[in-house]
Amino acid sequence: MRRLPAVFGAVLLGSCWAHAEPGRNWQAAGPDEKPWSASIAREVQEFAVEQKPTAIMVVRDDDIVASFGDLGAKVNVRSVRKSLLSALYGIAVEDGRIDLDSTLAALEIDDIPPALSPVEKTATVRQLLMARSGVYHLAAYETPETKRLRPARESHPPGSFWYYNNWDFNALGTIYQRSVDDVFASFEKRIARPIGMEDFSAYDGLYLGESSSVHRAYLFRMSARDLARFGLLFLNGGRWNGAQLIPSKWVTESTSRLSDTEPGRGYGYLWWTFSSGRSGVSGFYAVGYGGQLVVVVPSKHLILVELVDLAVNKQGVRTQRFLDLVGRISALVP
């Protein structure tokens, strides 16, 4: 698969931040309050009947305008985990616990034989966040596609090439644990509790190791209604009830297109970006295999969440199908 060079084009979100948060429980806005929500509810229902997700949630500012399924059901959100970790990195960088320009050598990060070369160890934390480390060691919790597409070792110098690389993402988990604390305990303390997540606790996290690497994957089980709060936190520029939980600069930078990945899509710091020339809709999203998505459309103050329990729906839902739904819903919001 061809990978395009980095393009630094920030999506300026500050003017779109909503600064509205739900209370202890989400409230639904019906057609009487938002007449256009009826059309959105029909779109969601038709999509759900066809695609069979576990849950869908559409939020405008702090109200649910449409939903489907069990919003409290916890599902392995797979690669959404990476965007969750990105939020923790923003806090750790602000606190001075992690330096984005630290190299793997300085942090004493290595792996099982064949160990990292001196060149590979020049990769920085920033390059790992961008999926540009140039370290193509075997990694835990990879999909068959990423295994098939993995470049040869030392085929690209650090920083020169974008490749969606579980080695980078898992090594970031190791670095966070060594530099700050347990990933799941930190997420509960620094994010989940302050924004009032109803279902998540540190016990919903699981580390998964494989013999291929010393760096473990960090798996989150989360509900749609909790992920909607996480999306709203980013829509609000990292603020919640007047407290700046995640630095606003990090929210903007991490959700900007720092690499082109394919037409209409890009990658920031563990977040994806999208833009559609046809609909004029753009935003950013976290995505996991099989249909796990948190999509934020700043210009419409929208958060859309989809979860799919792959034990129930083994086919899952393709990412593009949900992004198409996002485009149709965005067009209905004034």
Stockholm file with secondary structure:
# STOCKHOLM 1.0

chainA/1-334         MRRLPAVFGAVLLGSCWAHAEPGRNWQAAGPDEKPWSASIAREVQEFAVEQKPTAIMVVRDDDIVASFGDLGAKVNVRSVRKSLLSALYGIAVEDGRIDLDSTLAALEIDDIPPALSPVEKTATVRQLLMARSGVYHLAAYETPETKRLRPARESHPPGSFWYYNNWDFNALGTIYQRSVDDVFASFEKRIARPIGMEDFSAYDGLYLGESSSVHRAYLFRMSARDLARFGLLFLNGGRWNGAQLIPSKWVTESTSRLSDTEPGRGYGYLWWTFSSGRSGVSGFYAVGYGGQLVVVVPSKHLILVELVDLAVNKQGVRTQRFLDLVGRISALVP
#=GR chainA/1-334 SS CCCCCCCCBCCCCGGGCCCCCCCSSCEECCTTTCTTHHHHHHHHHHHHHHHCCSEEEEEETTEEEEEEECTTCCEECTTHHHHHHHHHHHHHHHTTSCCTTCBTTTTTCCCSSSCCCTTGGGCBHHHHHTTCCCCCCCCSSCCHHHHHHCCCTTSSCTTSCCCCCHHHHHHHHHHHHHHTCCHHHHHIIIIITTTTCSSCCGGGEEEEEETTEEEEEEEEEECHHHHHHHHHHHHTTTEETTEECSCHHHHHHHTSBCEEEETTEEECSSCEEEECTTTCCEEEEEEETTTEEEEEEGGGTEEEEEECCTTTCTTCCCHHHHHHHHHHHHHHCC
#=GC SS_cons         CCCCCCCCBCCCCGGGCCCCCCCSSCEECCTTTCTTHHHHHHHHHHHHHHHCCSEEEEEETTEEEEEEECTTCCEECTTHHHHHHHHHHHHHHHTTSCCTTCBTTTTTCCCSSSCCCTTGGGCBHHHHHTTCCCCCCCCSSCCHHHHHHCCCTTSSCTTSCCCCCHHHHHHHHHHHHHHTCCHHHHHIIIIITTTTCSSCCGGGEEEEEETTEEEEEEEEEECHHHHHHHHHHHHTTTEETTEECSCHHHHHHHTSBCEEEETTEEECSSCEEEECTTTCCEEEEEEETTTEEEEEEGGGTEEEEEECCTTTCTTCCCHHHHHHHHHHHHHHCC
//
